[in-house]
Amino acid sequence: MWLCQDVASLQHKWDFWLELFGKSENTDLLSELAPASFNIILETLQNDITMAICRLSDPPKSVGQENLSFATLAKNCIKVEGIESLVTEFQKICKPVRQRRNKKVGHRDLNSAIKPLEYPLQGVSKEQIDTIVKTAADILNFVLQNYENAEMSFHTISPGDAKALMFWLKKGKASKNRA
């Protein structure tokens, strides 16, 4: 249940990011209206998405503490044939995100900060995040299929989401231009 909530939260934040920052017409509007504010929102979403992905891809135990992660799920679902290979693949596709977390978000790597040309961070593309988020949902649905022969959707609908925000920003700009 907790991993399902974590994946739903990740999906929700990713969908929010895609609506605000995944379309050039929206980023143009955000940059025009309130660039500093939306830059803070962008950075905060990127960091939160990074940390959420890394928590899901954590090993079963770190720093002497047990982690709620897909590796722990696999360890506890040994009767689910194929779960370990799915989790291993998930951890593999999360490596660039973990590098970003280790060098920039969770820690401030000295060389990456002061010598970025010599120690560049590996970029993480939109397509990589799409794959990671989809794979996270696939893992949970794979386990659910084994136990309940059911499937879950991790997309959420909530009033006041990013689409609503963009709608009102566009309306506000149009109203200002008419005045």
C-alpha positions as CSV (number, residue, x, y, z in Angstrom):
1,M,0.0,0.0,0.0
2,W,2.8,2.5,0.9
3,L,4.7,1.8,-2.3
4,C,1.5,2.3,-4.2
5,Q,1.1,5.7,-2.5
6,D,4.7,6.6,-3.3
7,V,4.3,5.7,-7.0
8,A,0.9,7.6,-7.2
9,S,2.6,10.6,-5.7
10,L,5.5,10.3,-8.1
11,Q,3.2,10.0,-11.0
12,H,1.2,13.0,-9.8
13,K,4.3,15.2,-9.5
14,W,5.6,14.0,-12.9
15,D,2.2,14.8,-14.6
16,F,2.3,18.2,-12.9
17,W,5.9,18.8,-14.2
18,L,4.9,17.7,-17.7
19,E,2.0,20.1,-17.9
20,L,3.9,23.1,-16.6
21,F,7.4,22.5,-18.1
22,G,6.9,19.9,-20.8
23,K,5.3,22.2,-23.3
24,S,7.2,25.2,-24.8
25,E,4.0,27.4,-24.9
26,N,3.6,26.9,-21.2
27,T,7.2,27.5,-20.3
28,D,7.2,30.7,-22.4
29,L,4.1,31.9,-20.5
30,L,5.6,31.0,-17.1
31,S,8.9,32.7,-18.0
32,E,7.0,35.8,-19.1
33,L,4.7,36.1,-16.1
34,A,6.8,35.0,-13.0
35,P,10.2,33.5,-14.0
36,A,11.7,33.5,-10.5
37,S,8.6,31.9,-8.9
38,F,8.3,29.2,-11.5
39,N,12.1,28.5,-11.5
40,I,11.7,27.7,-7.7
41,I,8.7,25.4,-8.6
42,L,10.8,23.7,-11.3
43,E,13.8,23.1,-9.1
44,T,11.6,21.9,-6.2
45,L,9.7,19.5,-8.4
46,Q,12.9,18.2,-10.0
47,N,14.5,17.6,-6.6
48,D,11.4,15.9,-5.2
49,I,11.0,13.7,-8.2
50,T,14.7,12.8,-8.0
51,M,14.4,11.8,-4.3
52,A,11.1,9.9,-4.9
53,I,12.8,7.8,-7.6
54,C,15.8,7.2,-5.5
55,R,13.8,6.0,-2.5
56,L,11.9,3.5,-4.8
57,S,15.3,2.2,-6.2
58,D,17.0,2.0,-2.8
59,P,18.5,-1.3,-1.6
60,P,16.6,-3.2,1.1
61,K,18.9,-1.7,3.8
62,S,21.2,1.3,4.0
63,V,23.0,3.0,6.9
64,G,21.7,0.3,9.1
65,Q,18.0,1.0,8.4
66,E,15.5,-1.0,6.4
67,N,14.1,0.9,3.4
68,L,10.6,0.8,1.9
69,S,11.7,0.2,-1.7
70,F,11.2,-2.1,-4.6
71,A,14.2,-4.2,-3.5
72,T,12.5,-4.8,-0.2
73,L,9.3,-5.7,-2.1
74,A,11.2,-8.2,-4.2
75,K,12.8,-9.6,-1.0
76,N,9.4,-10.2,0.5
77,C,7.7,-11.5,-2.7
78,I,10.0,-14.4,-3.4
79,K,7.0,-16.5,-4.7
80,V,6.4,-13.9,-7.5
81,E,8.5,-15.2,-10.3
82,G,10.3,-12.5,-12.2
83,I,10.0,-9.7,-9.7
84,E,13.8,-9.6,-9.0
85,S,14.7,-9.1,-12.6
86,L,12.1,-6.3,-12.9
87,V,13.5,-4.6,-9.8
88,T,17.1,-5.0,-11.1
89,E,16.1,-3.4,-14.4
90,F,14.4,-0.6,-12.5
91,Q,17.5,0.1,-10.4
92,K,19.6,0.1,-13.7
93,I,17.4,2.7,-15.4
94,C,17.4,4.8,-12.2
95,K,21.3,5.1,-12.1
96,P,21.4,8.5,-13.8
97,V,18.8,9.9,-11.4
98,R,20.8,8.4,-8.4
99,Q,23.9,10.1,-9.7
100,R,22.1,13.4,-9.9
101,R,20.8,12.8,-6.3
102,N,24.3,11.9,-5.0
103,K,26.1,14.8,-6.8
104,K,23.6,17.6,-6.6
105,V,20.3,17.0,-4.7
106,G,21.2,15.0,-1.6
107,H,24.8,16.1,-1.4
108,R,26.9,18.9,-3.0
109,D,29.7,17.2,-4.8
110,L,32.7,19.5,-4.7
111,N,34.2,18.6,-8.1
112,S,30.8,18.7,-9.9
113,A,30.0,22.1,-8.3
114,I,33.3,23.9,-9.0
115,K,34.6,22.0,-12.0
116,P,31.5,21.2,-14.1
117,L,33.4,20.8,-17.3
118,E,35.7,18.2,-15.9
119,Y,33.1,16.5,-13.8
120,P,29.7,16.8,-15.6
121,L,26.6,15.3,-14.2
122,Q,24.9,12.8,-16.5
123,G,21.7,14.4,-17.8
124,V,18.4,12.8,-17.2
125,S,15.9,13.2,-20.1
126,K,12.2,13.5,-20.1
127,E,12.1,10.1,-21.8
128,Q,14.1,8.5,-19.1
129,I,11.8,9.8,-16.4
130,D,8.8,8.6,-18.4
131,T,10.3,5.1,-18.5
132,I,11.1,5.1,-14.8
133,V,7.6,6.2,-13.8
134,K,6.0,3.7,-16.1
135,T,8.3,0.9,-14.9
136,A,7.5,1.7,-11.2
137,A,3.8,1.3,-12.0
138,D,4.5,-1.9,-14.0
139,I,6.3,-3.4,-11.0
140,L,3.5,-2.9,-8.6
141,N,0.9,-4.1,-11.2
142,F,3.0,-7.2,-11.8
143,V,2.9,-8.0,-8.1
144,L,-0.8,-7.2,-7.8
145,Q,-1.5,-9.4,-10.8
146,N,0.2,-12.3,-9.1
147,Y,-1.9,-11.9,-5.9
148,E,-5.2,-10.4,-7.0
149,N,-5.4,-10.6,-10.8
150,A,-6.0,-6.9,-10.8
151,E,-4.4,-3.7,-12.0
152,M,-4.1,-0.2,-10.7
153,S,-3.8,3.2,-12.4
154,F,-1.4,5.6,-10.7
155,H,-2.6,8.7,-12.5
156,T,-4.6,11.0,-10.2
157,I,-7.1,13.8,-11.0
158,S,-7.3,16.7,-8.6
159,P,-9.0,20.1,-8.7
160,G,-6.5,22.9,-9.1
161,D,-3.9,20.8,-10.9
162,A,-1.4,22.2,-13.4
163,K,-3.9,22.3,-16.2
164,A,-6.1,24.6,-14.1
165,L,-3.1,26.7,-13.2
166,M,-2.2,27.2,-16.9
167,F,-5.8,27.9,-17.8
168,W,-6.0,30.7,-15.2
169,L,-2.6,32.1,-16.1
170,K,-3.7,32.3,-19.8
171,K,-7.0,33.9,-18.8
172,G,-5.2,36.4,-16.6
173,K,-2.7,37.4,-19.3
174,A,-5.6,37.7,-21.9
175,S,-7.5,39.9,-19.4
176,K,-4.4,42.1,-18.8
177,N,-3.9,42.5,-22.6
178,R,-7.5,43.6,-23.1
179,A,-7.2,46.3,-20.4
